[in-house]
Amino acid sequence: MAQKDMLSARERRLRRAAARKGLSLRKVHRGQDRGRYLLVDPDFDAAKSSHDRRYPNSFTLEEAERYIAE
């Protein structure tokens, strides 16, 4: 596996991309959404909504990448 494809590298790249859009990427460590990510607007401290009905406020890494790319 190339280093650019490692999970930690993807997370760092996505954190920087989110910051350019004015968002913050946070990893969820507890609860039902454990292991998923939140995209948070730091001005309002509000999580963005995802399109997944089971996880309305959290994203997989791939979902977060698509959301930021929009």
N, C-alpha and C positions, 0 to 999 in steps of 0.2 A: 504494500500500500504506500503510495506516495505521501510525503509529509503534508502536502497541501490538502489531502483528503482526510486527514485525521480529524477526529471529532473536535479536539481542542482548537485546532487551526480553523476549522469551519465556524466554531463559536466565536472566536476572536474576530474573524472576518465579518461575521454577521453583526457583532456588537458595533464594529466601526461603521458598517453600512446603516444600521439603525440610528446611530448617533448623527450621521449626516442627514437623516430624515427627521431629526428632532425627537427620536424615541430612545428608550432604554430597553435592553434585552436582559431579562432576569430569568434564572433557572429556578423552577419550583422544587423545593426539597421535601415538602410534606404534603400529606393529604391525597386526595383522589388524583390530582394532576401531577403527582410526583414524577420527576424526570422530564417534564415538558417545560415549555418556556412561556414567559409573559412578555408582551410588548407593551411598555408603559410610557404614557405621555408624562414626562417629569414635571411639566408645568402644573398639571392638575392631579398628578399621582393616580391616574386612572388607567386601568388595563384596556387595551383594544380588544374588540370582540372578534372571535374566529368564526369560521363558517361551520365548524363541527358542532353538532347539537349535543353530543355527549360531553364535550369539553368547550363550553361557550367562551371562556376567557383565556384559554391556553393554546399553544401551538406546538406541533412537532418542529424540529429544526427545518425540515423541508417546507412546511406550511409557512413558517416565519420568513424564510427566504423568498417565497412567492409573494407574501404580503408586502414585504419591503420593496420588492422589485416593481410593484404596481405603481 
